[in-house]
Amino acid sequence: MINRLRILLLVFFTMPVLQLAAQRSMHIIQGATIHTATGEVLDSGYLVFQNGKIVHVGKQLNAMYKNAHYIEAYGKHIYPGLIGMNTVLGLNELDAVRATRDYQEVGQFNPNVRSLIAFNTDSRLTPTARFNGILYVQAVPQGGTISGSSSLMRTSGWNWEDAVQLADDGIHLNWPEWWVTPDDEKQYVRIRQRVTEIEQFFSEAYAYTSLAAPDEINLRYEAMRKVFAGKTNVYIHVQTARSTLQAIQFCKRYPSIKPVLVGVEEAYMIVDEIKYSGIPVVLDFIHRLPRAAHHAVDLPYRLPSILHKAGIPVALSHSGSWESRNLMFNAGTASAYGLSKEEALQLITRNAATILNATDIGTLEKGKNASFIITEGDILDMKSSDVKQAFMDGQELELTAEQQKLYEKYRKKYGLD
């Protein structure tokens, strides 16, 4: 028993040392096609990383790298770690079990609620996203008018402190939707009342945050300080053209805030207005039918291209929890409807990182975090995509999940090996 305890203690204390030593050594991946997400694609290129950072990406190597550890990846592809925006991954385990849903608090205005402390690193869903290439997810609270503050989390970590990549990147405001017809008086009054409540809350919060030392601390208003200082985003979840225009007008009252439109199904109707506002857009779930029966069936597929070609900063998300594993295939569909492969890749890498203000990730460039995936086949193509390796901050990640375990189990059970 004592010997066993000694072994466990030895492993426990030496493991971080071994990991640190592995991280400090220089590694070179050679022979792969490198998709930098900057628009540049390097055939048979070299990616060099050390101390968790990328130190070189290019077609040639300098003599200084001759003593590094080489990883051969001929015929494979390297992509930046994918970023899943607007998800409840890590906040929701089983939709049908209330005890596993930890993404919503009571009340209408909760900017002080922080999703990161509820993020479950032991979730059985995050490994599925990880082996599909999604290394980061934006854990977004739900419900109410202001749901709370989201954070950008890693899909690998021992606890939420270990998993957080960018804490409290912005609050989430659910704007009331104008789906109603003009003659629906009751609905009109209800929506107008909700808009008035939003205007009143922001007005009171702005007055409160203008005080350096208020007499009484209000946690909800305190959470708005970074918002009015322009240090975090305001994600406005909205769908219809009418509601979007109203939200844009509302944002003009507070020039210091950094709004982001999320969803915006009817963005194609007000492209010029969105472009003029300068507000970036995060589209959600383009694998759907158009809302109106008379619209072209491929309109949702073309929407990323429509906004991109208009010069609007746009990223792509796939809301939900387990469903978010299909994020890259939504981008693949966008590449078949007006975008190039590299432009579609940027929707879930560079553009997402830019909107999130996550400056260390999103592209494969010198100085960025060494967080990337190595695949056989096109990551945007569900027929050929096969993630072989994943690295986060220079550390190789384990790519196993329940799906692989079940696959191996039943292959053995039915003698298919």
KELO-27565 format. One record per residue: x, y, z of N, C-alpha, C in turn. Coordinates in steps of 0.2 Angstrom, whole numbers, plus 5000, padded with zeros to 4 digits. Each point is the difference from the previous one (the first is absolute). Example, Ala and Ser with C-alpha at 12.3 -4.5 7.8 and 13.67 -1.06 7.14 Angstrom:
BEGIN
5066  4972  5039  4996  5006  5000  5004  5006  5000 .
4998  5005  4996  5004  5006  5001  4996  5005  5003 .
This chain:
BEGIN
5004  4994  5000  4996  5006  5000  5004  5006  5000 .
5006  5000  5004  5004  5006  5001  5004  5001  4993 .
5002  4995  4997  5004  5000  4993  4995  5003  4995 .
4994  4998  5000  4995  5002  4995  4999  5008  5001 .
4999  5002  5006  4999  5007  5002  5006  5004  4998 .
5006  4997  5001  5006  5004  4997  5000  5001  4993 .
4998  4994  4996  5000  5001  4993  4995  5005  4997 .
4994  5000  5004  4995  5005  4998  5003  5007  5001 .
5003  5001  5006  5003  5007  5001  5005  5002  4995 .
5004  4995  4998  5005  5001  4996  4998  5002  4993 .
4995  4997  4998  4996  5001  4993  4997  5007  5001 .
4997  5002  5005  4996  5006  5001  5005  5006  5000 .
5006  4999  5003  5004  5006  5000  5005  5001  4994 .
5001  4994  4997  5004  5000  4994  4997  5002  4994 .
4993  4998  4999  4997  5001  4994  5000  5008  4998 .
4999  5005  5004  5000  5007  4998  5007  5001  4997 .
5006  4997  5003  5006  5002  4998  5002  4997  4993 .
4997  4994  4999  5001  4997  4994  4996  5003  4994 .
4994  5003  5002  4996  5004  4995  5004  5006  4998 .
5002  5003  5005  5004  5007  4999  5006  4999  4996 .
5004  4994  5001  5005  4999  4996  4999  4999  4993 .
4994  4996  4999  4998  4999  4993  4998  5006  4997 .
4997  5005  5003  4997  5006  4997  5006  5004  4998 .
5005  5000  5004  5006  5005  4999  5004  4998  4994 .
5000  4993  4999  5004  4998  4994  4997  5003  4993 .
5004  5001  4995  4998  5002  4994  4997  4995  4996 .
4994  5000  4997  4997  4995  4995  4999  5003  4993 .
5001  4996  4995  4999  5002  4994  4996  4995  4996 .
4994  5003  4997  4996  4995  4997  5001  5002  4992 .
5002  4995  4997  5002  5001  4993  4996  4996  4995 .
4999  5003  4994  4997  4996  4994  4993  5001  4999 .
4996  5003  5005  4993  5001  5000  4998  5006  4996 .
4994  5000  4997  4997  5006  4998  4998  5005  5005 .
5002  5006  5001  4999  5004  5006  4995  5005  4998 .
4994  5000  5003  4995  5005  4999  5000  5005  5005 .
5003  5006  4999  5002  5005  5005  4994  5004  5003 .
4994  4999  4996  4994  5004  5001  5001  5008  4999 .
5006  5002  4997  5001  5007  4998  4998  5000  4993 .
4999  4995  4996  4999  5000  4993  5005  4996  4997 .
5006  4999  5003  5006  4997  4997  4999  4992  5002 .
5002  4996  4995  5000  4993  5000  5007  4998  4998 .
5004  4996  5004  5007  4998  4999  5000  4993  4999 .
5001  4998  4994  5001  4993  4998  5007  4997  5002 .
5000  4995  5004  5006  4997  5002  5004  5005  5004 .
4997  5003  5005  5003  5005  5004  5002  4997  5007 .
5003  5005  5003  5003  4998  5007  4996  5005  5005 .
4999  4997  5006  4997  5003  5005  5004  4999  5006 .
5003  5005  5003  5005  4999  5006  4997  5003  5006 .
5000  4996  5006  4997  5003  5006  5004  4998  5006 .
5001  5005  5005  5004  4999  5006  4997  5004  5005 .
5000  4997  5007  4997  5004  5005  4993  5002  4999 .
4996  4996  4997  4993  5001  4999  4998  5005  4994 .
5005  5003  4997  4999  5005  4995  5003  4998  4993 .
4997  5002  4995  5003  4999  4993  5005  5005  4999 .
5006  4997  4998  5006  5004  4999  5002  5001  4992 .
4997  4996  4996  5001  5000  4993  4995  4996  4996 .
4997  5003  4995  4996  4997  4995  5002  5002  4993 .
5002  4995  4996  5002  5002  4993  5002  4994  4996 .
5003  5001  4994  5002  4995  4995  5007  4998  5001 .
5004  5004  5004  5007  4998  5001  5002  5000  5007 .
5005  4997  5002  5003  5000  5007  5006  5003  5000 .
5002  5003  5006  5007  5003  5001  5004  4994  5004 .
5006  5001  5000  5005  4995  5003  4999  5000  5007 .
4997  5005  5003  4999  5000  5008  4996  4994  5002 .
4995  4998  4995  4995  4995  5002  5003  4993  4999 .
5006  4998  4999  5002  4994  4998  5000  4995  5006 .
5000  5002  5006  5001  4996  5006  4993  4999  5003 .
4994  5002  4996  4994  4999  5003  4997  4993  4999 .
4994  4999  5004  4997  4994  4999  4995  5000  4994 .
5001  4996  4995  4996  5000  4994  4994  4996  5000 .
4994  5002  4998  4994  4996  4999  4998  5000  4993 .
5000  4994  4997  4998  5000  4993  4993  5000  4999 .
4997  5004  4995  4993  5000  4999  4999  5001  4992 .
5004  4996  4996  4999  5000  4993  4993  4998  4998 .
4997  5004  4995  4994  4998  4998  4994  5002  5004 .
5002  5003  5006  4994  5003  5005  5000  5007  5000 .
4995  5003  5003  4998  5007  5001  5001  5002  5007 .
5002  5006  5001  5000  5004  5006  4996  5006  5000 .
4995  5000  5005  4996  5006  5001  5000  5003  5007 .
4999  5006  5000  4999  5003  5007  4995  4996  5004 .
5000  5000  5007  4995  4997  5004  4993  5004  4998 .
4995  4996  4999  4994  5003  4998  4996  5003  5006 .
4996  5006  4999  4997  5004  5006  4993  4999  4999 .
4996  4997  5005  4993  4999  5000  4997  5006  5004 .
4997  5005  4996  4997  5005  5004  4993  4999  5001 .
4997  5003  5005  4993  5000  5002  4997  4993  5001 .
5003  4996  5005  4998  4994  5002  4999  4999  5007 .
4997  4995  5002  4999  4998  5007  5004  4994  5002 .
5005  4998  4996  5004  4994  5001  5004  5002  5006 .
4999  4995  5005  5003  5000  5006  4996  5003  5006 .
4994  5003  4997  4995  5002  5005  4994  4996  5000 .
5000  4995  4995  4994  4996  4999  5002  4993  4999 .
4997  4995  5003  5002  4993  4999  4995  4996  4997 .
4994  5000  5003  4994  4996  4997  4994  5005  5000 .
4998  5001  4994  4994  5005  4999  4994  4998  5004 .
4999  4993  5001  4994  4998  5004  5001  5000  5007 .
5006  5001  5003  5001  5000  5007  5002  5007  5003 .
4995  5003  5004  5001  5007  5002  5006  5001  5004 .
5002  4995  5004  5006  5000  5004  5006  5001  4996 .
5000  4998  4994  5007  5001  4996  5000  5006  4996 .
4994  5004  5000  5000  5006  4996  5002  5006  5005 .
5006  5003  4999  5002  5005  5004  5002  5006  4996 .
4995  5002  4996  5002  5006  4996  4995  5006  5001 .
4995  4999  5004  4995  5006  5001  4999  5001  5007 .
4999  5007  5002  4999  5002  5007  4993  5003  5000 .
4996  5001  5005  4994  5003  5001  5001  5007  4999 .
4995  5004  4998  5000  5007  4999  5001  5002  4993 .
4999  5006  4998  5001  5003  4994  5006  5003  4998 .
5003  5004  5005  5006  5003  4999  5006  4998  5005 .
5004  4996  4997  5005  4996  5003  5007  5001  4997 .
5003  5006  4999  5006  5001  4997  5006  4998  5005 .
4998  4999  5006  5005  4998  5005  5001  4992  5000 .
4996  4997  4997  5001  4992  4999  5006  4999  4996 .
5004  4995  5002  5006  4998  4996  5000  4993  4998 .
5000  4998  4994  4999  4994  4998  5006  4995  5001 .
5006  5004  5001  5006  4996  5000  5000  4995  5007 .
4997  5003  5005  5001  4996  5007  4995  4994  4999 .
4996  5000  4996  4995  4994  4999  5003  4995  4995 .
5005  5002  4996  5003  4995  4995  5002  4994  5002 .
4998  4994  4998  5001  4994  5002  5005  4996  4996 .
5007  5000  5002  5005  4997  4996  5000  4993  5000 .
4995  4997  5004  4999  4992  5000  4995  4998  4996 .
4997  5005  4996  4994  4998  4995  5002  4995  4995 .
4996  4996  4999  5001  4994  4995  4999  5003  4993 .
4998  5006  4999  4999  5003  4993  5006  5004  4998 .
5004  5003  5004  5005  5004  4998  5006  4996  4996 .
5001  4993  5002  5005  4996  4996  4997  4999  4993 .
4994  5000  4999  4997  4999  4993  5002  5006  4996 .
4999  5006  5003  5002  5006  4996  5007  5000  4999 .
5004  4998  5005  5007  5001  4999  5003  4995  4994 .
4997  4994  5000  5003  4995  4995  4997  5002  4993 .
4996  5005  5000  4998  5003  4993  5003  5006  4998 .
5005  5002  5005  5004  5006  4998  4999  5006  5004 .
4994  5000  5004  4998  5006  5004  5004  5001  5006 .
5005  5004  5001  5004  5001  5006  4998  5005  5004 .
4995  5005  4998  4998  5005  5004  4992  5001  4999 .
4997  5001  5006  4992  5001  4999  4999  5007  5004 .
4995  5003  4998  4998  5006  5004  4993  4998  5003 .
5001  4999  5007  4995  4998  5004  4995  5005  5002 .
4994  5000  4997  4995  5006  5000  4994  4998  5005 .
4999  5004  5005  4994  4999  5004  4994  5002  4996 .
4994  4997  5002  4994  5001  4996  4994  5003  5005 .
4995  5002  4997  4994  5002  5003  5000  5007  5002 .
4994  5003  5002  4999  5006  5002  5002  5005  4995 .
5000  5007  5002  5002  5005  4995  5007  5001  4999 .
5004  5001  5006  5007  4999  5000  5002  4994  5004 .
5003  4995  4996  5001  4993  5003  5006  5000  5004 .
5005  5004  4999  5006  5000  5004  5006  5001  4996 .
5006  4998  5002  5006  5001  4997  5003  4993  4997 .
5002  5000  4994  5003  4994  4997  5007  5000  5001 .
5003  4994  4999  5008  5000  5000  5002  4995  4995 .
5006  5001  4997  5003  4995  4996  5004  4995  5003 .
4998  4994  4999  5002  4994  5004  5004  4995  4996 .
5005  4997  5002  5003  4994  4997  4996  4994  5001 .
5000  4996  4995  4997  4993  5000  5004  4995  5004 .
5006  5002  5003  5004  4996  5004  5002  5004  5006 .
4999  4996  5006  5003  5004  5006  4997  4996  5006 .
5004  5000  5006  4998  4997  5006  4994  5003  5003 .
4999  5006  5000  4995  5004  5003  4999  5007  4996 .
4995  5004  5002  4998  5005  4996  5006  5006  5001 .
5004  5000  5005  5005  5005  5000  5006  4998  4995 .
5000  4993  4999  5005  4998  4996  4998  5000  4992 .
4993  5000  4999  4998  5000  4994  4998  5007  4997 .
5000  5005  5004  4998  5007  4997  5006  5002  4996 .
4998  5003  4994  5005  5003  4995  4999  5007  5001 .
4993  5003  5000  4999  5007  5000  4994  5001  5005 .
5001  5002  5006  4994  5001  5004  4996  5006  4999 .
4993  4999  5000  4996  5006  5000  5001  5004  4994 .
4999  4997  4994  5001  5003  4994  4994  5005  4998 .
4994  4999  5003  4995  5005  4999  4993  4997  5003 .
4996  5005  5000  4993  4998  5003  4995  4999  4994 .
4995  4996  5001  4995  4998  4995  4993  5003  5001 .
4998  5004  4995  4994  5003  5000  4995  4997  4995 .
4994  4998  5003  4995  4997  4995  4995  5005  4998 .
5001  5002  4994  4995  5006  4998  4993  4997  4998 .
4995  5003  5002  4993  4998  4999  4999  5000  4992 .
4997  4995  4998  4999  4999  4992  4993  5003  4998 .
5000  5003  4994  4994  5003  4997  4998  4995  4995 .
4998  4994  5002  4997  4995  4995  4992  5002  4999 .
4998  5004  5004  4992  5002  5000  4998  5004  4994 .
4994  4999  4998  4997  5004  4995  4998  5007  5003 .
5000  5005  4995  4998  5007  5003  4994  5000  5004 .
4995  4996  4998  4993  5001  5004  5000  4996  5006 .
5005  4997  5002  5000  4996  5006  5002  5004  5006 .
4995  5004  5003  5001  5005  5005  5003  4997  5006 .
4998  4994  5003  5002  4998  5006  5008  4998  5000 .
5002  4997  4994  5007  4998  4999  5004  5006  5000 .
4997  5005  4996  5004  5007  4999  5001  5003  5007 .
4995  5000  5004  5001  5003  5007  5005  4996  5004 .
5000  4994  5000  5005  4996  5004  5007  5001  4998 .
5001  5000  4993  5007  5001  4998  5002  5007  5001 .
4996  5005  4999  5002  5007  5002  5002  5000  5007 .
4996  4997  5005  5002  5000  5007  5007  4997  5001 .
5001  4994  4997  5007  4997  5001  5006  5005  4997 .
4998  5003  4995  5005  5005  4997  5001  5006  5005 .
4995  5002  5003  5000  5005  5005  5004  4998  5006 .
4999  4994  5002  5004  4997  5006  5008  5000  4999 .
5001  4998  4993  5008  5000  4999  5002  5007  5000 .
4997  5004  4997  5002  5007  5000  5001  5003  5007 .
4995  4998  5004  5001  5003  5007  5006  4997  5004 .
5001  4993  4999  5005  4997  5003  5007  5003  4998 .
5001  5001  4994  5006  5002  4997  5001  5008  5003 .
4995  5003  5000  5000  5007  5002  5002  5001  5008 .
4997  4995  5004  5002  5000  5007  5007  4998  5001 .
5002  4994  4996  5007  4998  5001  5005  5005  4997 .
4999  5003  4995  5004  5006  4998  5001  5005  5005 .
4995  5002  5003  5000  5005  5006  5004  4997  5005 .
4999  4994  5002  5004  4997  5006  5007  4999  4998 .
5002  4998  4994  5007  4999  4999  5004  5007  4999 .
4996  5005  4999  5004  5007  5000  5002  5002  5006 .
4998  4997  5006  5002  5001  5007  5006  4996  5001 .
5005  5003  5003  5006  4996  5001  4999  4996  5007 .
4996  5003  5004  4999  4997  5007  4993  5000  5002 .
4996  4996  4997  4992  5001  5002  4999  4998  5007 .
4995  5003  5003  4998  4999  5007  4999  4993  5002 .
4996  4997  4995  4998  4993  5001  5003  4996  4994 .
5002  4994  5001  5003  4995  4995  4994  4997  4997 .
4999  5000  4993  4995  4996  4996  5004  4996  4996 .
5000  4993  5001  5004  4996  4996  4998  4999  4993 .
4993  5001  4998  4998  5000  4993  5003  5006  4997 .
5000  5006  5003  5003  5006  4997  5007  5000  4999 .
5003  4997  5006  5008  4999  5000  5002  4996  4994 .
4996  4995  4998  5002  4996  4994  5000  5004  4994 .
4997  5006  4999  4999  5003  4994  5006  5005  4999 .
5005  5001  5005  5005  5005  5000  5004  4999  4994 .
5003  4993  4999  5004  4999  4994  4996  5000  4994 .
4994  5000  5000  4996  5000  4994  5000  5008  4997 .
4998  5004  5005  5000  5007  4998  5007  5003  4999 .
5005  4997  5003  5007  5002  4998  5003  4997  4994 .
4996  4996  4996  5002  4997  4994  5005  4994  5001 .
5001  4997  5006  5005  4995  5001  4997  4993  4998 .
4993  4999  5000  4997  4994  4998  4994  5001  4995 .
4998  4995  4997  4995  5001  4995  4993  5000  5003 .
4995  5002  4996  4993  4999  5001  4997  4996  4994 .
4999  4994  5002  4997  4995  4995  4993  5001  5000 .
4997  5002  4994  4993  5002  5000  4997  4994  4995 .
4996  4996  5004  4997  4994  4996  4994  5002  4997 .
4999  5000  4993  4995  5003  4997  4999  4996  4993 .
4994  5000  4997  4999  4996  4994  4997  5004  4995 .
4994  5004  5001  4997  5003  4995  5003  5007  4998 .
4999  5002  4994  5002  5006  4997  4998  5006  5004 .
4994  5000  5002  4997  5006  5004  5003  5000  5007 .
5001  4995  5003  5003  5000  5007  5007  5002  4999 .
5004  4997  4995  5007  5002  4999  5001  5007  4999 .
4996  5004  4996  5000  5007  4999  4999  5004  5007 .
4995  4997  5004  4999  5003  5006  5006  5000  5005 .
5003  4994  5000  5006  4999  5004  5006  5004  4998 .
5001  5001  4993  5005  5004  4998  4999  5007  5002 .
4994  5003  4999  4998  5007  5003  5002  5000  5007 .
4998  4995  5004  5001  5000  5007  5007  5001  5002 .
5005  4996  4996  5007  5001  5001  5003  5006  4999 .
4997  5004  4996  5002  5007  4998  5000  5005  5006 .
4996  4998  5005  4999  5004  5006  5007  5000  5005 .
5003  4994  4999  5006  4999  5004  5006  4998  4996 .
5003  5006  4997  5006  4999  4995  5006  4996  5003 .
5000  4999  5006  5006  4997  5003  4999  4992  5000 .
4994  4998  5000  4999  4992  5000  5003  4997  4993 .
5001  4994  5001  5002  4996  4994  4995  4994  4999 .
4995  5002  4996  4994  4995  4998  5002  4995  4995 .
4997  4994  5001  5001  4995  4995  4993  4997  4999 .
4998  4999  4993  4993  4997  4999  5001  4993  4999 .
4996  4996  5004  5000  4993  5000  4993  4997  4997 .
5001  4995  4995  4994  4997  4997  4998  5004  4994 .
4996  5005  5000  4999  5004  4994  4998  4996  4994 .
4994  4996  5001  4998  4996  4994  4998  5005  4994 .
4998  5006  5001  4997  5004  4995  5006  5005  4998 .
5006  4999  5001  5005  5005  4999  5000  5002  4992 .
4999  4995  4996  5000  5001  4993  4995  5006  4998 .
4995  5002  5004  4996  5005  4998  5002  5007  5002 .
5005  5000  5004  5003  5007  5003  5008  5000  4999 .
5002  4997  4995  5008  5000  5000  5003  5006  5000 .
4997  5005  4996  5003  5007  5000  5000  5003  5007 .
4995  4999  5004  4999  5003  5007  5005  4997  5004 .
5001  4994  5000  5005  4996  5004  5007  5002  4999 .
5001  5001  4993  5007  5002  4998  5002  5007  5003 .
4995  5005  4999  5001  5006  5002  5001  5001  5007 .
4996  4996  5004  5001  5000  5008  5007  4998  5002 .
5003  4996  4996  5007  4997  5002  5000  4995  5005 .
4994  4997  5001  4999  4995  5005  5002  4993  4997 .
5004  4996  5003  5001  4993  4998  4994  4995  5001 .
5000  4995  4996  4994  4995  5001  5003  4993  5001 .
4996  4997  5004  5001  4993  5001  4994  4996  4998 .
5001  4997  4995  4994  4996  4997  4999  4993  5004 .
4994  4998  5000  4999  4994  5004  4997  4994  4996 .
5002  4994  5000  4997  4995  4997  4997  5001  4993 .
5004  5000  4995  4998  5001  4993  4997  4993  4997 .
5001  4995  5003  4997  4993  4998  4992  5000  5002 .
4996  5004  4996  4993  5001  5002  4997  5002  4993 .
4993  5000  5001  4996  5003  4995  4999  5007  5001 .
4999  5004  4994  4998  5007  5001  4994  5001  5004 .
4999  5006  5004  4994  5001  5004  4994  5001  4996 .
5001  5003  4994  4994  5001  4996  4999  4995  4994 .
4995  4998  4999  4998  4994  4995  5002  5003  4993 .
5000  5006  4999  5001  5003  4993  5007  5001  4999 .
5005  4999  5004  5007  5002  4999  5003  4994  4997 .
5006  5001  4997  5004  4995  4997  5002  4995  5006 .
5000  4993  4998  5001  4995  5005  5008  5001  5002 .
5004  5002  4996  5007  5001  5002  5002  5007  5003 .
4995  5004  5002  5002  5006  5002  5004  5000  5007 .
4998  4996  5005  5005  4999  5006  5007  4998  4998 .
5001  4996  4995  5007  4998  4998  5004  5006  4997 .
4996  5004  4997  5003  5006  4996  5001  5006  5005 .
4997  5000  5005  5000  5006  5005  5008  5002  5002 .
5004  4995  5002  5007  5002  5001  5003  5004  4995 .
4999  4997  4994  5003  5003  4994  4998  5007  4998 .
4993  5001  5001  4997  5007  4999  5003  5005  5005 .
5001  4998  5006  5002  5005  5005  5008  5001  4999 .
5003  4995  4998  5008  5000  4999  5001  5005  4994 .
4997  4999  4995  5001  5004  4994  4998  5007  5001 .
4996  5001  5004  4998  5007  5002  5005  5004  5004 .
5005  4996  5003  5005  5003  5004  4998  5000  5007 .
4995  4996  5002  4998  4999  5007  5004  4995  5004 .
5003  5001  5006  5004  4995  5003  4995  4995  5003 .
5001  4994  4998  4995  4994  5001  5004  4994  5003 .
4997  4997  5005  5002  4993  5002  4994  4996  5000 .
5001  4993  5001  4995  4995  5000  5000  4996  5007 .
4994  4999  5002  4999  4996  5006  4995  4994  4999 .
5000  4996  5005  4995  4995  4999  4998  4999  5007 .
4994  5003  5002  4998  5000  5007  4998  4993  5002 .
4999  4999  5007  4998  4994  5003  5006  4997  5004 .
5000  4994  5001  5006  4997  5004  5003  4994  4996 .
4997  4994  4999  5003  4995  4996  4999  5002  4993 .
4996  5004  4998  4999  5002  4993  5006  5004  4997 .
5003  5003  5005  5006  5005  4997  5005  4996  4997 .
5001  4993  5001  5005  4997  4997  5000  5000  4992 .
4994  5002  4997  4999  5001  4993  5002  5007  4998 .
5003  5004  5004  5002  5007  4998  5004  5000  4993 .
5005  4996  4999  5004  5001  4994  4996  4998  4994 .
4995  4995  5001  4997  4998  4994  4995  5006  4998 .
4998  5004  5004  4996  5006  4998  5004  5005  4996 .
5007  5000  5002  5004  5004  4996  5002  4997  4994 .
5000  4994  4999  5001  4996  4994  4994  5002  4995 .
4994  5000  5003  4994  5002  4996  5001  5007  4997 .
5002  5004  5004  5001  5007  4998  5005  5001  4994 .
5005  4995  5001  5005  5000  4994  4998  4998  4994 .
4994  4996  5000  4997  4998  4994  4995  5005  4997 .
4999  5005  5004  4995  5005  4998  5003  5007  5000 .
5005  5001  4997  5002  5007  4999  5007  5002  5003 .
5002  4996  5005  5007  5001  5003  5005  4995  4998 .
5006  5002  5000  5006  4996  4998  5001  4996  5007 .
5004  4994  4999  5001  4996  5006  5003  5004  5005 .
5005  5004  4999  5004  5004  5005  4996  5005  5003 .
4995  5003  4996  4996  5005  5003  4995  4997  5005 .
4997  4994  4998  4996  4996  5004  5003  4998  5007 .
5007  4998  4999  5004  4998  5006  5000  5006  5005 .
5001  5006  4997  5001  5006  5004  4994  5001  5005 .
4994  4998  4997  4994  5001  5004  5000  4997  5007 .
5004  4994  5001  5000  4997  5006  5007  5000  5003 .
5004  5004  4998  5007  5001  5002  5002  5007  5001 .
5003  5003  4995  5002  5007  5001  4994  5005  5001 .
4995  5000  4997  4994  5005  5001  4997  4999  5007 .
5000  4994  5002  4997  4999  5007  5004  5002  5005 .
5007  4999  4999  5005  5003  5005  5000  5007  5000 .
4999  5003  4994  5000  5008  5000  4994  5003  5004 .
4994  4997  4998  4994  5002  5004  5001  4999  5007 .
5003  4995  5002  5000  4998  5008  5006  5004  5003 .
5004  5003  4996  5006  5004  5002  5005  4995  5004 .
5000  4994  4997  5005  4995  5002  5006  5000  4995 .
5005  5004  5002  5005  5002  4996  5005  4994  4999 .
5000  4995  5004  5006  4995  5000  4998  4994  4996 .
4994  5000  4997  4998  4994  4997  4996  5002  4993 .
4998  4995  4996  4996  5001  4994  5004  5000  4994 .
5007  5001  5000  5004  4999  4994  5006  4996  5002 .
5004  4998  4995  5006  4997  5001  5006  5005  4997 .
5002  5004  5005  5005  5005  4999  5005  5000  5005 .
5006  5003  4999  5005  5001  5005  4997  5004  5006 .
5001  4997  5006  4998  5003  5006  4994  4998  5003 .
4996  4997  4995  4993  4997  5003  5001  4994  5004 .
4995  4998  5004  5000  4994  5003  5000  4994  4996 .
5004  4995  5002  5001  4994  4996  4994  4995  5001 .
4994  5003  4997  4994  4996  5001  4997  4999  4993 .
5001  4993  4998  4998  4999  4993  4998  4992  5000 .
4998  4998  4994  4998  4993  4999  5003  4998  4994 .
5001  4993  5000  5003  4997  4994  4995  4995  4997 .
4998  5000  4994  4995  4996  4997  5002  4996  4994 .
4996  4995  4999  5001  4997  4993  4993  5002  4997 .
5001  5003  4994  4994  5003  4997  4998  5007  5002 .
4995  5003  4996  4998  5006  5001  4995  5001  5007 .
5002  5004  5004  4997  5001  5007  4992  5002  4999 .
4999  5004  4994  4993  5002  4999  4996  4995  4996 .
5003  4994  4998  4996  4995  4997  4998  4994  5004 .
4994  4999  5001  4998  4995  5005  5002  4993  4997 .
5001  4999  4994  5002  4994  4997  5007  4998  5001 .
5005  5005  5000  5007  4999  5000  5003  5002  5006 .
4997  5004  5004  5003  5003  5006  5001  4995  5005 .
5007  4999  5003  5002  4995  5005  5006  5003  5004 .
4998  5003  5006  5005  5003  5004  5005  4995  5003 .
5006  5000  4998  5005  4995  5003  5003  5003  5006 .
5002  5006  5001  5003  5003  5006  4998  5007  5001 .
5000  5002  5006  4998  5006  5002  5005  5003  5006 .
5002  5006  4999  5005  5003  5005  4997  5007  5002 .
5001  5001  5007  4997  5006  5003  5006  5003  5004 .
5002  5006  4998  5006  5003  5004  5006  4995  5000 .
5001  4997  4994  5006  4995  4999  4999  4993  5003 .
4995  4999  5004  4999  4994  5003  4995  4995  4996 .
5002  4994  4998  4995  4996  4996  4995  4998  5005 .
4994  5000  4997  4994  4998  5003  4997  4993  4999 .
4997  4997  5005  4997  4993  4999  4994  5001  4995 .
4999  4996  4995  4994  5000  4996  4996  4994  5000 .
4997  4999  5006  4996  4994  5001  4993  5003  5003 .
4995  4996  4998  4993  5002  5003  4996  4994  5000 .
4994  5001  5002  4995  4994  5001  4999  4997  4993 .
5000  5004  4995  4998  4997  4993  5006  4994  4998 .
5006  5002  5001  5005  4995  4999  5000  4994  5004 .
4998  5001  5007  5000  4994  5004  4994  4996  4998 .
4995  5003  4998  4994  4995  4998  5002  4997  4994 .
5003  5003  4995  5002  4997  4994  5004  4994  5001 .
5005  5001  5004  5005  4994  5001  4996  4995  5004 .
4996  5002  5005  4996  4995  5004  4996  4995  4995 .
4996  5003  4996  4996  4996  4995  5003  4997  4995 .
5006  5003  4997  5004  4996  4996  5003  4993  5003 .
5002  5001  5006  5002  4994  5003  4994  4995  5002 .
4995  5003  5002  4994  4996  5002  4997  4996  4994 .
5000  5002  4994  4997  4997  4994  5006  4997  4996 .
5006  5000  5002  5005  4997  4996  5002  5003  4994 .
5000  5007  5000  5002  5004  4994  5007  5002  4999 .
5004  4998  5005  5007  5002  5000  5004  4995  4995 .
